[in-house]
């Protein structure tokens, strides 16, 4: 995970904060912290992808990879919203999703991250198809 999001990155720090203070992360601020949730969702999306959680058909192209990561981020955002005791400001959901999407895109656009992530779940060697009769 550190190869894609360093421990001092905004995403890793947001994930750490939410993980450590899961029960009361939302009461220290007067409103829903869109940035914190978005960056944590981005971190969680990459973590979930790398652990192969709920990945039945691995993506083959960068656009498919981004869609998978965005879906994982949206799940994380929904979980945070459902757990939060703060209400979202008008447009807050869209802003949170947009921030998470920007974060995901920025990680994918660094060097060869997209290629490395696509290769993560590919078999090293193609397995021959054999038919026993």
C-alpha positions as CSV (number, residue, x, y, z in Angstrom):
1,X,0.0,0.0,0.0
2,X,2.9,2.4,0.8
3,X,3.9,2.1,-2.9
4,X,0.8,3.9,-3.9
5,X,-0.2,6.0,-0.8
6,X,2.7,6.9,1.5
7,X,1.9,6.8,5.3
8,X,2.2,10.6,5.4
9,X,-0.2,11.2,2.5
10,X,-3.5,13.0,3.0
11,X,-5.4,9.8,2.3
12,X,-3.4,7.6,4.7
13,X,-3.7,10.2,7.4
14,X,-7.4,10.5,6.9
15,X,-7.7,6.7,7.0
16,X,-5.7,6.6,10.2
17,X,-7.9,9.3,11.8
18,X,-11.1,7.6,10.9
19,X,-9.9,4.2,11.9
20,X,-8.6,5.3,15.3
21,X,-11.6,7.5,16.1
22,X,-14.4,5.6,14.4
23,X,-16.9,6.1,17.2
24,X,-16.5,9.9,17.5
25,X,-14.6,11.2,14.5
26,X,-17.6,13.3,13.4
27,X,-18.5,15.1,16.6
28,X,-15.3,17.2,16.8
29,X,-16.4,19.4,13.9
30,X,-19.5,21.5,13.4
31,X,-20.4,19.9,10.1
32,X,-19.6,16.8,8.0
33,X,-15.9,16.7,7.1
34,X,-16.2,16.1,3.3
35,X,-12.4,16.2,2.7
36,X,-11.6,13.8,5.5
37,X,-14.2,11.3,4.3
38,X,-13.2,11.6,0.6
39,X,-9.5,11.0,1.3
40,X,-10.2,8.1,3.6
41,X,-12.6,6.7,0.9
42,X,-9.8,6.9,-1.7
43,X,-7.4,5.1,0.7
44,X,-10.0,2.5,1.4
45,X,-10.6,2.0,-2.3
46,X,-7.0,1.2,-3.0
47,X,-6.7,-1.0,0.1
48,X,-9.8,-2.9,-0.9
49,X,-8.6,-3.4,-4.5
50,X,-5.1,-4.6,-3.4
51,X,-6.7,-7.1,-1.0
52,X,-8.9,-8.4,-3.8
53,X,-12.0,-7.8,-1.7
54,X,-15.1,-8.2,-3.9
55,X,-13.1,-8.4,-7.1
56,X,-14.6,-11.1,-9.3
57,X,-13.5,-9.8,-12.7
58,X,-10.2,-8.0,-12.5
59,X,-10.0,-4.8,-14.7
60,X,-8.1,-5.0,-17.9
61,X,-7.8,-1.3,-18.8
62,X,-7.1,1.9,-16.8
63,X,-10.7,3.1,-17.3
64,X,-12.0,-0.1,-15.8
65,X,-9.6,0.1,-12.9
66,X,-10.7,3.7,-12.2
67,X,-14.4,2.6,-12.2
68,X,-13.6,-0.3,-9.7
69,X,-11.8,2.1,-7.4
70,X,-14.5,4.7,-7.7
71,X,-17.2,2.1,-6.8
72,X,-15.1,1.1,-3.7
73,X,-14.7,4.7,-2.7
74,X,-18.5,5.3,-3.0
75,X,-19.1,2.4,-0.7
76,X,-16.8,3.8,1.8
77,X,-18.4,7.3,1.5
78,X,-21.9,5.7,2.0
79,X,-20.7,3.9,5.1
80,X,-19.2,7.1,6.6
81,X,-22.4,9.1,5.9
82,X,-24.6,6.4,7.5
83,X,-22.4,6.4,10.6
84,X,-22.0,10.1,10.9
85,X,-24.1,12.1,13.3
86,X,-23.6,15.3,11.2
87,X,-25.8,16.2,8.3
88,X,-24.4,16.9,4.9
89,X,-24.5,20.4,3.6
90,X,-26.3,20.9,0.3
91,X,-24.1,19.4,-2.5
92,X,-21.9,17.7,0.2
93,X,-22.3,14.2,-1.3
94,X,-21.3,15.3,-4.7
95,X,-18.3,17.3,-3.4
96,X,-17.2,14.3,-1.3
97,X,-17.4,11.9,-4.3
98,X,-15.6,14.4,-6.5
99,X,-12.8,14.8,-4.0
100,X,-12.4,11.0,-3.8
101,X,-12.4,10.7,-7.6
102,X,-9.7,13.4,-7.8
103,X,-7.6,11.6,-5.3
104,X,-7.9,8.3,-7.1
105,X,-7.0,9.9,-10.5
106,X,-4.0,11.6,-9.0
107,X,-2.7,8.3,-7.6
108,X,-3.3,6.5,-10.9
109,X,-1.6,9.3,-12.9
110,X,1.7,9.0,-10.9
111,X,4.4,7.2,-12.9
112,X,3.2,3.7,-13.8
113,X,0.8,3.2,-10.9
114,X,-2.2,2.3,-13.2
115,X,-0.1,-0.3,-15.0
116,X,1.2,-1.8,-11.8
117,X,-2.3,-1.9,-10.3
118,X,-3.7,-3.6,-13.4
119,X,-0.9,-6.2,-13.2
120,X,-1.6,-6.8,-9.5
121,X,-4.4,-9.4,-10.0
122,X,-3.2,-10.9,-13.3
123,X,-1.7,-14.3,-13.2
124,X,2.0,-14.4,-13.7
125,X,1.9,-17.1,-16.4
126,X,-1.1,-18.1,-18.4
127,X,-2.4,-21.4,-17.2
128,X,-2.9,-24.0,-20.0
129,X,-6.3,-25.2,-20.5
130,X,-6.5,-29.0,-20.2
131,X,-9.4,-31.2,-20.7
132,X,-9.5,-34.6,-19.0
133,X,-11.4,-37.2,-20.8
